[in-house]
Amino acid sequence: MRHLLRKSAAVIPRQKLPFISFRLLSSTSIKRHEAESIAPPDEHYDVVVSGGGMVGFAAACVLGHSKRLSDRRILLLEGGPKKPWSLPNEYSNRVCALSGHTQRLFEKHGIWDHIKSMRAQPVRRMQVWESCSEAMITFDEKNQDEVVAHIVENDVILQAIKNQLPDHVEVQFNSKVDGYGLPQDSSSPVTISLASGKTLSTDLLVGADGAKSLVRQTMGSQYLGWEYDQMGIVATLELSEPSDNSVAWQRFLPTGPVALLPLSDDRSSLVWSTTKDSAKTLLSLPEEEFTDALNRAIWDNSSTDQTVQAVHEKWTNLLDVIIPSQGADVRQLPPSVSAVVPGSRGAFPLGLGHAVHYVAPRVALIGDAAHRVHPLAGQGVNLGFGDVAALLETLEKAVLLGADIGDIRELYKYESERQKHNMATMASIDGLYRLYSTTATPVVLLRSLGLSAVNMLSPLKRYIMKHAES
């Protein structure tokens, strides 16, 4: 019987891992102990999603809407309470730049209509430049009906997904997990021990429980990661004057990138990555002084290297002669910030992490449980939603072929596809972070010349955009 365990499984208690700036966690980091006796589970589910953030709810939602999985029992375990929510007048300080791939996923499953009924700001152009030279690159869609991305508040995304959650998908709030019992192969289900004393079993456990994932720890998957010496400062900004605010701006400073993301005609969202010491100082400033510091970060040219500037000017003139038909886009001036919305400032630590294995028998990791990236490219949550889309496709194909959805051979297909994409993206983002973290003249010169060259090559820019959207 599927509701009874055919094989004892290990139940791993919640453990906290000590922090180290660089860590490689192996299966020896969490030891498995055979339980003396495990009572039969109280309930069995075909799929249990552990973790109720944006990616976890999205997984439960799209799996629930799948026609091929319509007969499967799906449960979402949410550790927090169920809270009423309504759209506030003021924008939240935590937002996402949703890619075209994410938008298409949401449109397919009815989530995008709920987002549009609340609020989402289209980004029609991105302009990225640096403080040590005049080098810049722009991204836009030549088709005016298409957009580069949409800036949407995290709370709006989460509520839209909840609004579209199928009735047959069960959500258990205030569900704290004490431990997971993972089988050595597909002959036994996963067991889940809750703090309430309840025990569940499932054919497939989807770990969506964040960067400190207990699911990942219990799997014993090696985890390579490090903390950047940076914090990400977020805030909601008031612009000096209303405008057609549809450009996302990002400037690379020696201490990290500062980005202004459009929210409305007179509001933008700030994501300012800077050193931890600088972040503490900035957060302690009165709002007026913080606004002045932000405008200096956007506009000040005192760190421009004159040698690099002279060489770069000759380089761009040469490029105009060599590839005039491509044509670089015209530089636009970023907006000025008049004020910070009171109480909207916040900060979070920045780091990188990646699980060597996303899957085990009857287990799959998605979102931050599998990978963590720097926010400079705005790809973090998009990678998570990409995981959701790939996992759905894998499970639907398994059902079509009559395979067990928890079979490791099927789950390896999901892992292979996502690791290939995620690792390439993460390496690119980490490389950009390190490339722009120095003011050494030779490095500044090379990156400036390279950035301007890429900006002139439309096919290469389209390839970069295509990868970012996939």
N, C-alpha and C positions, 0 to 999 in steps of 0.2 A: 504494500500500500504506500502511495506517495506521501501520506501524512505521517508515516512512521520512519524513523531513521533505520537504515539497514546497516549502518556502520558508525561506530563511535567517532565523534569529531572533536577536535581540540577547541576549547573555549578559552579565548585569550582575554584576560582582564585589561582594562584601559591602562595604558602606561604613558608617561611623559618622557619624551626624549630630551636629553640635555642639549643645550644650544652650543654649537660650535660654528665658526664662520665658514668652515669647509667641512663637508661631511660625506662619507660614503657608507651608507647603512646596508648591511647585508642580512641574509636570513639568520645569521647568528645573533643579530641585535635583539631579536625577539624569539625566545625559545618556545617551542610548542610542548605542551604537556597533555598527555591523554587524560581526559576526565574519568574519574572513577565510575561515575554513572550519570547519564543524562536522561532526564525524563522526556517522554514523547512531547513534541512541540504542541503548543496550544492551537496554532493555525499554520497552514501551509499556503504559500503564494508562488506563482510562477516566476514573478519578478519582484524584487524588493530594491527600491532606490533609497540608499542611505545618505541623507543630506538634503536639506530643503532650500538651498539658495537658488539663484536664477538657473544654473545649469541643471541642478537636481530636479527642480519643478519642470523644466523644459523636457528632460528625459521622460519623466512620468507622463507628461502631456502628449508628446508625439508617439510614444509607445502605445498609449491608450487610444489614440486616434487611428492607429494602424489597423487596417481591415484584416491583415493576416495574423494579427495578435489579438483580435477582438474577443476571443474566447479565453484569454489568459487573465488570471487574477494578478493585479498590479497594486503594490503598496508603496507609498512614500513615507519614510520616517523623518519627521521634522522635530529637531530638538527644542525649538522655541514654541511659545504659545501662539494660539490663533488670535490675531489682532484685527480689529476693524480698520479699514483704510479708506480714505477719500483723497482725491487729488487736491493738494494744497495750492494756495495762490502763488506762493514763492517756489522757485526751483530748488531742488535738492542739490547738495554739493558733490554727490557721487553720480557720475554719468558714464555712459559707454558710447563708443563710436561704432555702431552696428554696420557691418560690411554688407555688401550685396548678397553674399552667400547666406548670411544669417537672415537677411530680409526675406529671401526666397524660401528658406526653411519655415519662417514664421507665416508667410503668406500661404504656404501649402497646408498648414495645420490651423489656420484661422486666427492665429495670434496677432498678426499684423493689423487687422481691422480694429482690435481693441487698443493697440498702441496709437493708431491714427485718431481714434475717438478721444484720446487724452491729449498727448502732445509729443511731437518729434520734430526736430529741426533738420532739414536737409543740408548737407555739405556739398556744394557744387565745385569747390576748389580747395586745394590744400597748398599752402606756401611754407616751405621750410628753408631757413637760412641760418647763418652762423654769425657770431659776434666778432670773430677774428679776421673776417674778410667779407667781401661783398657776394660770395658764392651763395647761390640759392637753387632750389628745385621746386617746381610746381607740378601738381597733379590735378587733372580735371577730366571730365567726360565731354567729348566733342558733341555728342548728342545731348541737346539741352533737356530732353525728357528724362535723362538718367542722372544719377547723383553719385558722388564718391562714397558717401556714407550718410548715416543719420545719427545725430546726437540725441540720445534718449536717457532719461534718468533711470538709475537702477530700480527704484521703487516702481516706476511706471512699467518697466519690462516685467518685473516679478508679478505685479497685479494683473497685467494683461495675460500672462501665462495661466495664472490662477483662474481668471475668468473663463478661459477656454478649456480648463481641465475637464475631461469626460466624467460623467456622473459615476461610472463604474470603477474609476480609479480611486482607491481609498487613501486618505491622508490621515496619519496619526500624529497629532501635535504633542508637544511635551514628551517626546519619545527619546529618552536618553539610553544609549546603547552601552551595556557593560562589557560585552565581548562578542566575538564572532567565532564560530566553529567551522573551520574550512576543511573540506575533504581533500584527500591526497589525489583523488581522481574523480571521474564523473559518476561513480557508482553510488555516491551518497549526496544528499543535499547539503546546503549551507545551513547552519543553525545560528540564530541571533538571540542573545540574551539581553533583555531590557532591564533597566533599573527598577521597573515596576514589578519584576519577578516573572514577567511573561516571557515565554520562549516561542520563537517563530522559526520556520524553515522555508527555504526557497530554492528553486531550481537555478536562479541567477541573481547574484548580488551585484548591484551597480554602486560602486563607491563614488559618491559625489560630496564627500565630507571634508573638502578643503585641503589646504596646504599641509596641515598637520594630521592628515587622514589616518584614522585608526584602521580602516580597511586596508590601506596600503601597508601599514606597519604589521598587521596580522598576516598579510601575504608574505612578508619577509622580502619584499621587493627592494633591491638596492636603490638608493635615492641619492643622486649627486646634486649638490646644491651649495650655494654660498649667498651671503648677505652682502649687498652693496653698501658702501658707507654713505647711504643716501636715504632721505625721506621724501615722500611725495606729498606736497602741500596742495590741498584742494580748497576751493572757495567758489562762491557765486559772485559774479562781478556785474556792476552797473557801468555801462559804456557812456562816454561823454555825450554822445548824441545818437539818436535812432538812425539806423541805416539798413540796407539790404544785407543783413548779417548772415552770409552763407559761406564764408571762408573760414577754414580751420588754419590757425597760425601756430607755427612752432619754431622757436629760435634756440639754437644750441649755444649755451654758455659754457665756460670752462668748468663750472660747478655742476652742470646738468642742464637738460632742456626745460624750457618754459613754454607751455601751450595754452592758447586761448581757443575754446571750442564754442561755436555759436549755439545759443539757446533760443533767442528771439531777436527782435529788432534792437532791443536795448539791454539784453542780458547775454553774458557769456560765462562759460565754466572754465575755471583755472585748474591746470594740473602742472605744478611747478616742482620738478625734481631737483633737489639740491642736497648739499652735504648735511649731515645730521646737526652739526654745530650751527650752520647757517639757518637751518629750518627752525631750530629752537629760538634763535634770535628773531627771525621773521615773525614767528607766531607770538612772540612776546610784545611786538610793537603795537602801538595804538593803530586803529584801522586806517587813519589818515596817513600815517607814516608807512604803513605796509603798502598802501596804494602807491605812494611815491616810489618806494623801492621796486614795486612791480613795473611801473612805467619806465624806470631806469633800465630794468632788465630787458624790456622790450625795445627801447629806443636808443640807449646809450651806446656810442661807438668808440669809447675810450680804449677798449681792448683791441681795436683793429691793428693788425701788424702792417705797417706801411710798406715793407719789402714785399710781403705776400700780396698786398693790394696792387702794387705796381706790376708784378708778374702776372697776376690774375687778369688785370685789365688787358694786357697784351694777348693773353691766352684766349680770352673771349672774343677779341677782335679777329684772331686767327680762325677761331671756330666759325665765326660769321662768314668768313671767306670760303672755308672748306665745305661746310654744310649749310649754305644759306637757305636751302629749301625747307629744312627742318624748322628752323626758327625757334628761338627760346621765347618763352612767354614774358610778358611785360611784368615788371615788379610792381606790386601793389603795396600801399602803406597800411600797416596794421592799425586797428582802432586804439584810441586812448581810453584808459580806464578812469572813471570819475570817482568810484567808491566801491567798497566791498560790502556786500549785503551783511548786515550785522549778524553775528553768531554763525556765519557759514564757514568759517575757516576750520580746517582739520588737517590731520597728517597721518600717514601710515608708512611703515618701513618697506623698503624695496629689496628684492632679491631675485634669484633665479634658482629653479629646482626642476629636476626631471627624474621620473621613475624609470628604471631600466626595463621593468616589465609592467605593462598595463593590465595584463590578464593572468589568471590562474584558473584551475578547474572551477567552473561555476562563478567566477568573479571577473568583473571588468571595472577599470578606473576611468573616470571622465573628469574634465575640468581641472581645477587646481589640485585635486588629489593626484593627478598624473603629471602636471607641469605648472610652472610658475614663471612669469616673464616680467621684464621691466616694462612700464607703461608707455615708453617713448613712442612706440608705433601703434598704440591703441589696439593691440591684437589679443590681449589676455582672454577676455570673455568670448571673443569670436572663435578662438581655438577650442574653447569648451563647447560652444554650440556646434562647431564642426565635429567634435567627438560624438555629440548626440546624433547628428545626422548619419555619421558613419556607423555607429552602433545599431541604429534603427535598420539601416540597409543590410547589415550583417545578419541581424536576427530574422528579418523578413526572408532573406535568401535561405537561411537555415530551415525555417518552417516550410518554405516552398519545396525544399529537397527532402523533407521528412526527418531532418536532423534534430538532435537535442540542442536547445538554445544555450545550454550551459556547457556543451562539449568544447573542450579546450581547442580542438582542431578548428572549430568554427570561430572561436574568439580570437585565435591567432590572426585571422584575416583582418579583423578590426584593428588589432595592435599593429600589424605591419603597415596598413594604410596610414594610420594616424601618426605613428612615430616618424615615418618618412617625411610627412608634411610638417609636423610640429618641431622636430629637431632642426630642420632647415630654417624654419622661421626663428626659432630661439637662437640659433647660432648667428643669424643675421642681426638680430636685435642686440645681442650681447656684443657683437663686433662693432656695431654703430656706437654703442655706449662707450666702449673703450677707445674707439677712434676719435671721438669728440671730447674725451676727458683729458686732453693734453693741449698745452699751448706751445709746444716745441715747434719752432718755425718750419723745419723740413716736413713734419707731419701735417701742419696746418696748410702748407703750400700744396702738398700732394692731394689732400682730401678736397681742397678748394677747387683745384684743377679738375679732379675727377667728378665732383658734384656738378660743375658747370658743363662738363662734357656729357654727362648723363642727361642733364636738363635739355640739351640740344637734340638728343636722340629719342624721338617720339616712340619708335618701336620698342626700345628698351624700357621706357617708362610704362608703356602699356603692359609689358611682360611683368614688371614689378607690381603694378596694380592688379593684374590678373591673379598673381600668386597670393597677394594680400586678401583678395576676395574669395579664394577657394578654401 
